[in-house]
Amino acid sequence: MAQNPRTSETDTTPNASRNSGLSRRSYVRSLAAVATAAATLGATGTTAAEDDYEETEATGTPAAEGDYEEIEASGQTITIGDGETWENKLIDMTTGQDIVITTSGSDWTIRNIGFKGENTSGTGSATFGISDSGGSSTVENVYLGDGSDERNGSSSGHGQTAFWVNPDHAGHIDFENVNIQGFADNAIYASAPGNAGGGTIHIDSCFAANCYVSHFRLATEGSKVTNSSVYVGNEGYAGRGIWAWSPGTIEVEGCQIEMNGQHTAIDAGANGQGTNVVVRDTDYDDAAGIAEHAGSTVQLEGDTGTDPEAFIPDGTPTSAEEAAAGSN
């Protein structure tokens, strides 16, 4: 099975053990109860038989609202090509096997995708390995809230990554209404283009919780996180809230970074290279705090404070079925 190797970027992190206390799923249930989106739609999906294959291209016609295709994870790789849309899929991860979704070219769209069940494949791959060669692509309404275990069959990293952005990324990618929880090696790992393609990332109205290493990891000038939340509780992986790499500047605006004293809320700089972060109208956990490495600066502006209350943004799915149905 094709995998997405991580770059040689190293991280300096505390131990990888899980914390104890309130369970991740219990927390998510309580948080979802106060979210405006319904936790479960109970939508009925249309099932498509999956052949045993290693790689396939994304195909199909746009689905009507509420309809989706069910796909069993079986070690396959699905490639979304230039200008293509891959939408309305419910991925069954209870098979215990992996699935990898990659992109090629530019101006592609990934939307209305739900992953049901924890990834227990132990491959240490990235579920999504994406880049845009020079246009603008979109990832929206995706649920990866069931997480992964900590096993790692890869020679690098700590385990499964949710989204990995290829170093060659030279265009722009928008993430909107994406829910990622409990991944062992970064939620959105998008710092690699800082050393190569220089493409930008905008994470908007997204939620990430209890992921190891980091939740939102960015590097390039023009990349930003807006209107999003990070939560780290007493159980689950405890990674950085936002990790900014060189060259920057990275913008953070309208976010809630609730760490409960775990790790670092906003971490700037890595591997002896500094960066700059501008934080506006954002609340972060002062116990977890801000770290500035190698001459990095974190500039606080506007109504920025230290009383965070993480929330699932409106329109962000809280179940795999809700995401696949695309009813937000």
VOTOR-747605 format. One line per 3 residues: number of its first residue (from 1); their letters; for each residue x, y, z of N, C-alpha, C. Coordinates in steps of 0.001 Angstrom, whole numbers, plus 500000, padded with zeros to 6 digits. Each point is the difference from the previous one (the first is absolute). Layout:
% residues N
NUM = A = X:Y:Z:X:Y:Z:X:Y:Z; ...;
END
This chain:
% residues 328
1 = MAQ = 500844:498809:500000:499156:501191:500000:500875:501236:500000; 499680:500948:499167:500750:501250:499987:499771:500762:501288; 501079:500563:500505:499904:500816:501200:500558:501376:499708;
4 = NPR = 499719:500941:500891:500501:501353:499856:501105:500215:501019; 501267:499906:499568:501081:500170:500973:500060:501431:500498; 500285:500153:501265:500186:501333:500531:501394:500517:499643;
7 = TSE = 500196:501284:500071:501315:500574:499759:500899:499723:501185; 501244:500452:499908:500951:499781:501080:499888:501043:501093; 498990:500878:499917:499782:500959:501075:499895:499240:501324;
10 = TDT = 500747:500422:500983:499911:499340:501301:499197:500849:500948; 499511:499373:501042:499256:500740:501005:500593:499737:501362; 499871:500966:500864:500464:499859:501379:498782:500000:500886;
13 = TPN = 499556:498805:500388:498742:499867:500707:500190:499230:501286; 499122:500218:500990:499996:499146:501184:499578:498584:499638; 499806:499174:501015:499680:498602:499752:498693:499852:499246;
16 = ASR = 499873:498851:499320:498854:499765:499131:498859:499286:500697; 500095:499839:501283:498969:499237:500698:498687:500739:500053; 498925:499239:500124:498680:500592:500167:499841:500485:501436;
19 = NSG = 499168:500996:500184:499664:500461:501338:498859:499160:500543; 499649:500227:501251:498905:499248:500598:498909:500950:500431; 498822:499447:500246:498884:500829:500453:498823:499878:499066;
22 = LSR = 499336:501130:499761:498832:500030:499126:500371:499456:498634; 499230:499033:499498:500338:499404:498716:499740:500968:498865; 500762:499813:498899:499827:500858:498838:498574:499940:499488;
25 = RSY = 499468:498789:499899:498658:499876:499442:498954:500606:500931; 500190:499851:501324:499068:500635:500933:500033:501502:499843; 501202:500546:499847:500101:501450:499821:499318:500438:498722;
28 = VRS = 500252:499246:498926:499405:500385:498723:498484:499961:500075; 499472:498987:500687:498546:499945:500133:499475:501212:500750; 500687:500401:501085:499515:501141:500766:500145:501286:499217;
31 = LAA = 501082:500133:499242:500197:501203:499207:498996:500065:498865; 499762:498852:499382:499054:499984:498890:498591:500343:500447; 499689:499687:501252:498649:500273:500491:499679:501478:499997;
34 = VAT = 501010:500832:500141:499742:501438:500003:500296:500625:498650; 500476:499195:499051:500232:500521:498654:498674:500126:499272; 499948:500864:499015:498753:500198:499272:499715:498860:499037;
37 = AAA = 501035:499302:499558:499782:498887:499084:499520:498787:500771; 499113:499219:499404:499534:498774:500627:501114:498981:499987; 500102:499193:501049:501104:499056:500103:499875:498874:498991;
40 = TLG = 498783:499612:499669:499801:498915:499060:498782:500278:499150; 500128:499816:498695:498856:500226:499125:499219:498720:499747; 500677:498866:500153:499315:498749:499700:499704:499855:498527;
43 = ATG = 500848:500588:499165:499764:499927:498563:500246:498587:499505; 499273:499606:498982:500169:498697:499385:500856:500151:498764; 501099:499291:499947:500918:500138:498880:499746:498967:498938;
46 = TTA = 500455:500295:498795:499946:499043:498914:501329:499280:499969; 499970:498684:500049:501208:499206:500113:500525:499622:498632; 501308:500161:499823:500650:499597:498757:501013:498919:500329;
49 = AED = 499998:498917:499216:500956:498927:500224:501400:500495:499686; 500960:499593:500827:501387:500406:499824:500819:498799:499558; 500651:500106:498847:500913:498969:499570:501284:500098:500807;
52 = DYE = 500748:498896:500059:501298:500034:500653:501005:500575:499020; 500397:501223:500211:500954:500642:499118:500950:500833:500829; 501121:500355:499400:500993:500791:500707:499866:501477:499697;
55 = ETE = 499612:500362:498784:499918:501410:499675:498903:500220:498973; 499257:501071:500153:498932:500326:499068:499868:501498:499913; 499408:500476:498926:499744:501423:499858:498591:500307:500461;
58 = ATG = 499796:501202:500493:498671:500425:500428:499100:500147:498784; 498814:499415:500084:499052:500078:498899:498613:500219:500558; 499033:500201:499109:498609:500070:500428:499389:501352:499755;
61 = TPA = 498665:500046:500067:499253:501233:499806:499647:500597:501354; 499729:501300:500060:499638:500619:501276:498802:499320:500642; 500062:499827:501316:498922:499332:500724:498956:501008:500440;
64 = AEG = 498749:499537:500053:498942:500841:500547:500204:500117:501501; 499497:501088:500583:500160:500210:501432:499404:498835:500777; 500755:499452:500928:499550:498887:500818:500426:498652:499471;
67 = DYE = 500414:499915:498741:500471:498749:499426:501515:499915:500134; 500494:498786:500288:501444:499831:500046:500359:498560:499684; 501232:499809:499607:500548:498691:499692:500778:499492:501200;
70 = EIE = 499825:498743:500335:500766:499394:501081:501190:499235:499428; 501161:500233:500576:501237:499371:499548:500662:499322:501190; 500352:498735:499858:500732:499303:501048:501494:500222:499819;
73 = ASG = 500669:500405:501061:501449:500135:499953:500617:498621:499816; 500822:499847:498959:500581:498694:499703:501444:500120:499525; 500673:501066:500407:501382:500196:499589:500150:500704:498675;
76 = QTI = 498927:500599:499498:500048:500631:498689:500476:501447:500063; 500451:500498:498853:500323:501409:499824:499080:500575:498940; 499366:501104:500315:499107:500687:499069:500650:501322:499622;
79 = TIG = 500095:500269:498703:500624:501222:499517:498960:500925:499394; 500007:501248:500448:499103:501030:499480:500819:500877:499073; 499591:500063:498737:500801:500667:498992:499670:501467:499818;
82 = DGE = 500692:500594:499081:499872:501418:499685:498551:500368:499702; 499462:500955:500740:498651:500490:499767:498884:499076:500435; 500309:498871:500615:498977:499030:500386:499393:500320:501363;
85 = TWE = 498790:499480:500214:499313:500108:501286:499756:498602:500547; 500382:499774:501243:499752:498732:500698:499112:500321:501182; 498779:499475:499993:499022:500457:500984:499039:498901:500403;
88 = NKL = 499353:500222:501160:498932:499138:500508:500436:498544:500117; 501005:499771:500851:500517:498659:500263:499981:499733:501503; 499571:498807:500368:500099:499518:501374:501034:498882:500008;
91 = IDM = 501116:500233:500668:501100:499038:500010:499909:499144:501260; 499878:498695:499807:499883:499069:501119:501396:499577:500449; 500428:500530:501156:501319:499675:500531:499962:498817:500964;
94 = TTG = 498827:499427:500228:499895:498882:500939:500588:498719:499424; 500437:500026:498745:500659:498849:499384:501379:499749:500600; 500555:500999:500693:501343:499872:500541:501094:500237:498980;
97 = QDI = 499623:500410:498806:500972:500266:498953:500048:501494:499697; 500946:500382:499150:500247:501409:499723:499373:500410:498671; 499894:501297:499803:499647:500584:498715:500770:501308:499893;
100 = VIT = 500523:500287:498826:500772:501217:499765:499380:500745:498831; 499776:501295:500179:499449:500837:498938:501053:501022:499623; 500391:500021:498735:501009:500932:499524:499409:500895:498918;
103 = TSG = 500685:501097:499723:499566:500902:498938:501140:500230:499022; 499620:500420:498788:500981:500406:499001:499467:501218:499271; 500896:500818:499474:499566:501182:499266:499467:501078:500922;
106 = SDW = 498977:500714:499522:499462:501132:500754:498490:500093:499834; 499406:500909:500761:498571:500325:499893:499101:498788:500225; 500407:499125:500900:499180:498855:500383:499180:500355:501241;
109 = TIR = 498980:499169:500281:499136:500218:501164:499763:498681:500722; 500158:500021:501317:499635:498880:500873:498925:500517:500935; 498806:499400:499987:498950:500493:500888:499019:498892:500365;
112 = NIG = 499393:500179:501156:498981:499073:500497:500558:498580:500135; 501052:499874:500802:500664:498714:500209:499996:499683:501494; 499502:498813:500358:499987:499582:501389:500720:498678:500188;
115 = FKG = 500836:499921:501030:500728:498773:500328:499397:499420:501270; 499446:498792:499882:499297:499367:501109:500889:498947:500641; 500365:500234:501262:500839:499063:500717:501441:500464:500084;
118 = ENT = 500677:499534:501038:501400:500343:500222:500886:499311:498975; 501030:500687:499543:500980:499385:499108:500954:499155:500841; 499868:498693:499894:500838:499077:500766:500924:499207:499084;
121 = SGT = 500265:500529:498803:500822:499288:499023:501463:499923:500425; 500461:500965:500799:501381:499997:500455:501020:500303:498925; 499563:500552:498861:500928:500240:498896:500871:501229:500216;
124 = GSA = 499505:500974:500772:500745:501238:500175:500001:500882:498779; 499020:499831:499134:499904:500819:498792:499234:501281:500299; 499778:500798:498976:499095:501135:500085:498712:499622:499290;
127 = TFG = 498867:500229:500647:498725:499680:499356:499836:500812:498727; 500330:501284:500063:499997:500852:498815:501417:500501:499745; 500492:499833:498786:501262:500586:499565:499704:500926:498838;
130 = ISD = 500054:501309:500228:499435:500942:499040:500974:501118:499650; 499765:500604:498833:500715:501198:499576:499263:500585:498812; 500247:501261:499725:499475:500670:498814:501194:500587:499251;
133 = SGG = 500075:499734:498699:501196:500349:499238:500096:501468:499631; 498924:500769:500198:500086:501418:499669:498667:500705:499937; 498921:499267:500224:498666:500586:500001:499462:500127:501410;
136 = SST = 498704:499722:500152:499353:500083:501310:499083:498802:500179; 500200:499256:501072:499226:498791:500270:499305:500113:501350; 499035:499090:500230:499136:500122:501176:499796:498660:500688;
139 = VEN = 500072:500026:501338:499605:498874:500847:498915:500516:500924; 498783:499440:499896:498919:500527:500832:499056:498899:500463; 499483:500196:501196:499015:499098:500597:500527:498564:500079;
142 = VYL = 501055:499840:500770:500640:498694:500173:500017:499652:501484; 499645:498745:500315:500009:499508:501381:501055:498919:500152; 500993:500265:500852:501014:499029:500389:500070:499958:501524;
145 = GDG = 498833:499974:500621:499910:500133:501445:500160:498722:500785; 500162:498850:499333:500157:498737:500721:501461:499632:500222; 500915:500755:499403:501407:499919:500327:500737:498768:499515;
148 = SDE = 501157:499773:500621:500853:498864:499649:500681:499471:501251; 500469:498756:499928:500820:499507:501098:501433:500496:499804; 500887:499639:500942:501341:500567:499967:501012:499128:499284;
151 = RNG = 499585:498886:499433:500952:499120:499324:500540:500674:498739; 501221:499636:499621:500644:500677:498890:500856:499021:499206; 499530:499633:498810:500767:499129:499128:500953:500755:499104;
154 = SSS = 499961:501329:500068:500870:500833:499180:501349:500193:500681; 501012:500346:499205:501338:500224:500557:500152:501376:500618; 498991:500855:499835:500060:501343:500570:498679:500323:500670;
157 = GHG = 500005:501030:500813:498767:500444:500630:499634:499189:501220; 498840:500298:500543:499528:499388:501237:498774:499116:499784; 499452:499981:498809:498782:499264:499723:499244:500654:498864;
160 = QTA = 498704:499863:500027:499167:500476:498901:499851:501524:500008; 500127:500603:498820:499738:501418:499785:498666:500139:499282; 499219:501019:500353:498729:500215:499301:500245:500612:498623;
163 = FWV = 500557:501222:499959:500319:500669:498735:501481:500336:499965; 500657:499600:498931:501394:500353:499763:500087:500745:498684; 500594:501205:500027:500140:500809:498797:501409:499813:499453;
166 = NPD = 500078:499555:498755:501257:499684:499343:500914:501223:499934; 501319:499826:500151:500916:501143:499901:499890:500762:498684; 499608:499318:498925:499922:500641:498687:498763:500871:499824;
169 = HAG = 499136:500049:500987:498792:500829:499913:500376:501446:499674; 499477:500502:498861:500366:501344:499537:498795:500905:499812; 498794:499470:500144:498791:500790:499825:499395:500395:501336;
172 = HID = 498681:499880:500098:499288:500354:501227:498981:498911:500304; 499855:499659:501279:498986:499040:500438:499197:500614:501133; 498673:499991:499852:499080:500425:501051:499469:498778:500731;
175 = FEN = 500122:499992:501325:499342:499020:500862:498835:500704:500679; 498799:499443:499887:498840:500610:500640:499094:498918:500570; 499577:500192:501253:499091:499062:500665:500552:498575:500002;
178 = VNI = 501207:499875:500510:500659:498702:500137:500131:499684:501487; 499661:498769:500391:500015:499551:501386:500988:498840:500122; 501103:500228:500721:501060:498997:500146:500270:499787:501482;
181 = QGF = 499951:498746:500446:500236:499719:501413:500789:498707:500164; 500907:500006:500968:500650:498774:500432:500964:499382:499018; 500713:500804:499210:500998:499442:499086:501383:500048:500633;
184 = ADN = 500791:498963:499739:501260:499797:500704:501157:500831:499459; 499863:500576:498809:501106:500764:499418:499458:501173:499184; 499573:501051:500674:499514:501238:499395:498601:499863:499387;
187 = AIY = 499212:501049:500192:498683:500080:499363:500148:500536:498578; 500438:501254:499869:500324:500558:498683:501480:500361:500011; 500787:499185:499323:501456:500141:499931:500310:500707:498684;
190 = ASA = 500142:501322:500059:500136:500788:498773:501221:500909:500034; 501037:499595:500735:501201:500829:500096:501042:499691:498935; 499924:498832:499365:501041:499590:499058:500173:500941:498808;
193 = PGN = 498948:500619:499453:500205:500926:498876:500876:501202:500346; 500207:500275:501269:500867:501106:500387:501429:499816:499544; 500406:498756:499770:501355:499711:499540:500069:499716:498510;
196 = AGG = 498870:500110:499303:500000:499586:498595:499026:500835:499167; 498789:499482:499779:499075:500612:499052:499456:501351:500386; 499915:500279:501304:499557:501307:500459:498518:500263:499907;
199 = GTI = 499187:498968:499766:498555:500184:499900:499371:500385:501327; 498818:500588:499929:499328:500512:501197:498845:499104:500426; 499636:500149:501279:498923:499235:500625:499126:500961:500791;
202 = HID = 498676:499838:499885:499073:500749:500850:499089:499000:500692; 500099:499917:501311:499152:499133:500816:498931:500875:500624; 498733:499771:499632:498918:500857:500479:498848:499150:500523;
205 = SCF = 499456:500390:501131:498827:499333:500584:500227:498501:500152; 501166:499644:500520:500357:498604:500209:500178:499717:501494; 499954:498714:500349:500147:499558:501388:501001:498862:500036;
208 = AAN = 500959:500079:500921:500955:498912:500195:500187:499774:501490; 500054:498731:500399:500094:499679:501426:500882:498783:500224; 500795:500061:501068:500734:498847:500517:500804:499263:498937;
211 = CYV = 500755:500765:499233:500936:499421:499040:501424:500197:500505; 500873:499058:499666:501383:500113:500448:500824:500826:499013; 501119:500482:500446:500953:500879:499318:499402:501387:499842;
214 = SHF = 498988:500140:499140:499335:501303:499884:498628:499830:499368; 499208:501040:500112:498663:499996:499407:499986:500730:498661; 500470:501233:499984:500106:500759:498754:501456:500438:499851;
217 = RLA = 500649:499528:498946:501452:500179:499816:500248:500661:498645; 500468:501251:500026:500118:500815:498793:501374:500646:499917; 500359:500476:498787:501325:500600:499843:500043:501206:499070;
220 = TEG = 499203:500057:498964:500243:500959:498927:499297:501334:500200; 500613:501051:499498:499410:501333:499994:498634:499943:499330; 498991:500579:500664:498641:499975:499468:499149:498865:500524;
223 = SKV = 500597:499068:500743:499224:498914:500598:499386:500481:501309; 498798:499491:500303:499293:500511:501173:499028:498980:500567; 499644:500214:501272:498937:499251:500672:498999:501023:500505;
226 = TNS = 498729:499849:499610:498972:500954:500409:498751:499272:500486; 499342:500587:500987:498677:499542:500458:499972:498514:500341; 501086:499502:500549:500146:498574:500266:500333:499760:501467;
229 = SVY = 499865:498739:500431:500270:499639:501393:500923:498802:500086; 500831:500026:501045:500817:498852:500381:499662:499657:501443; 499838:498697:500277:499726:499550:501364:500931:498849:500343;
232 = VGN = 500643:500079:501162:500758:498883:500554:499468:499749:501401; 499501:498789:500225:499404:499655:501281:500930:499173:500858; 499414:499305:500968:500778:499207:500941:500257:498584:499520;
235 = EGY = 499417:499640:498879:500303:498707:499385:500131:500210:498512; 500916:499283:499396:500231:500156:498571:501409:500497:499775; 500373:500118:498756:501320:500514:499668:500061:501486:500334;
238 = AGR = 501148:500439:500487:500160:501402:500386:501086:500643:499146; 499589:500601:498902:500938:500686:499124:499823:501504:500073; 500869:500722:499327:499905:501448:499951:498662:500437:499411;
241 = GIW = 499553:501190:500413:498798:500540:499386:500262:500414:498570; 500827:501037:499836:500428:500456:498680:501521:500038:499995; 500602:499413:498971:501450:499962:499876:500390:500725:498724;
244 = AWS = 500704:501110:500139:500429:500800:498854:501471:499740:499700; 500279:499682:498744:501357:499743:499538:500476:501154:499124; 501282:499976:499704:500602:500974:499096:499499:499755:498568;
247 = PGT = 499803:501048:499171:500421:501377:500257:498937:500902:500621; 498689:499629:499922:498954:500882:500513:499835:501213:499095; 499201:500962:500356:499259:500178:501244:498694:499193:499971;
250 = IEV = 499620:499411:501144:498748:499269:500145:499009:500874:500758; 498751:500029:499527:498958:500782:500657:499018:499082:500719; 499609:500406:501206:498994:499286:500790:498967:501028:500426;
253 = EGC = 498738:499774:499637:498977:501004:500298:498670:499335:500345; 499368:500484:501059:498675:499525:500376:499966:498557:500456; 501068:499547:500662:500108:498591:500381:499910:499814:501518;
256 = QIE = 499673:498764:500404:499974:499592:501397:500949:498810:500147; 501044:500171:500824:501018:498965:500158:500007:499568:501461; 499211:498969:500303:499787:499541:501374:500837:498751:500242;
259 = MNG = 501079:500151:500763:500987:498939:500161:499970:499330:501373; 499291:500572:500962:499977:499465:501359:501402:499761:500553; 500894:500936:499710:501357:499923:500521:500915:499027:499292;
262 = QHT = 499520:499346:498943:500789:498993:499302:500864:500641:498911; 501206:499532:499863:500928:500374:498933:500085:501515:499829; 499865:500515:498760:500166:501418:499702:498838:500470:499139;
265 = AID = 499414:501121:500346:498861:500499:499227:500431:500489:498624; 501003:500882:499967:500526:500523:498736:501512:499868:500050; 500548:499197:499099:501430:499707:499985:500588:500566:498709;
268 = AGA = 500960:500898:500115:500582:500661:498830:501461:499614:499842; 500335:499468:498822:501371:499640:499689:500315:498548:500268; 500954:499458:499225:500422:498608:500158:501307:499790:499251;
271 = NGQ = 500765:499006:500445:501238:499613:499319:500965:501160:499809; 500047:500901:500963:500939:501101:499936:499617:501117:499056; 498780:499961:499478:499534:501035:499079:498796:500711:500600;
274 = GTN = 500056:501322:500009:498927:500779:500582:498907:500339:499011; 498904:500498:500540:498864:500415:499183:499244:501081:500759; 498964:500516:499387:499167:501017:500625:498542:499565:499973;
277 = VVV = 499300:500305:501074:498571:499693:500107:499287:501261:500469; 498902:500320:499334:499150:501108:500422:498684:499411:500478; 499635:500276:501252:498796:499437:500622:499025:501135:500282;
280 = RDT = 498777:499877:499455:498981:501035:500185:498709:499378:500541; 499391:500694:500940:498655:499644:500461:499879:498509:500299; 500959:499485:500712:500109:498568:500281:500225:499794:501493;
283 = DYD = 499392:498955:500554:500274:499613:501383:500851:498740:500004; 501045:500000:500814:500872:498841:500114:500246:499691:501472; 500387:498775:500269:500244:499525:501365:501354:500518:500481;
286 = DAA = 499985:500889:500991:501264:500570:500464:500832:498997:500787; 499386:498946:500544:500775:498964:500687:500849:499218:499001; 499429:499705:498839:500780:499378:498929:500939:501030:499379;
289 = GIA = 499483:501202:499823:500844:501126:499646:500456:500086:498559; 500902:500951:499799:500588:500293:498696:501494:499731:500077; 500555:499363:498964:501440:499751:499932:500561:500657:498744;
292 = EHA = 501130:500670:500154:500668:500665:498881:501424:499467:499906; 500318:499309:498899:501303:499371:499829:500791:500688:498888; 501312:499981:500144:500919:500439:498941:499673:501389:499467;
295 = GST = 499660:500910:500904:499707:501361:499589:498596:500227:499489; 499122:499041:500181:498604:500149:499566:499290:501055:500838; 498934:500547:499435:499164:500943:500743:498541:499611:499847;
298 = VQL = 499249:500141:501084:498548:499834:499981:499410:501335:500433; 499328:500658:499078:499448:501334:500241:498514:499896:500305; 499587:500507:501153:498606:499935:500426:499317:501319:499687;
301 = EGD = 498865:499922:499285:499289:501198:499586:498511:499873:500292; 499316:501145:499989:498549:500012:500138:499544:499464:501339; 498860:499333:499994:499394:499476:501225:500511:498587:500267;
304 = TGT = 501288:499875:500201:500614:498705:500289:500109:499819:501511; 499581:498817:500490:499992:499760:501427:500397:498588:500353; 499768:499636:501264:500432:498700:500514:498859:499259:500688;
307 = DPE = 498822:500086:499438:498834:499295:500541:499314:499224:498880; 500677:498975:499462:499462:499309:498825:498837:499076:500328; 499063:499912:499088:498895:499046:500064:499851:499386:498615;
310 = AFI = 500614:498847:499823:499966:499344:498698:498579:499590:499636; 499683:500068:498730:498671:499642:499514:500127:499426:498593; 498994:499240:499621:499928:499500:498633:499291:501059:499165;
313 = PDG = 500668:500590:499028:499393:501091:499236:498733:499568:499264; 499079:500930:499836:498777:499742:499252:500341:499419:498628; 499260:498954:499624:500192:499388:498697:501043:498913:499965;
316 = TPT = 500711:499798:501117:501019:498957:500047:499362:498692:500450; 500176:498909:499262:499299:498751:500322:500487:499386:501300; 499081:499354:500712:500320:499335:501257:499824:498485:499921;
319 = SAE = 499775:499481:498809:499976:498555:499790:500384:499717:498559; 500421:498763:499762:500388:499602:498649:498819:500066:499042; 498840:499549:500479:498818:499996:499139:499560:501410:499638;
322 = EAA = 500079:500892:500967:499622:501392:499745:500895:500615:498933; 501287:499719:500095:500929:500530:499004:499705:499436:498618; 499831:498681:499918:499779:499364:498702:498720:500478:499333;
325 = AGS = 498974:500254:500809:498720:500447:499449:500079:501427:499474; 500941:500775:500514:500187:501355:499503:498816:500902:500219; 499360:499894:501161:498763:500739:500245:500218:501305:500733;
328 = N = 501264:500355:500311:500259:501245:500731:499807:501224:499112;
END
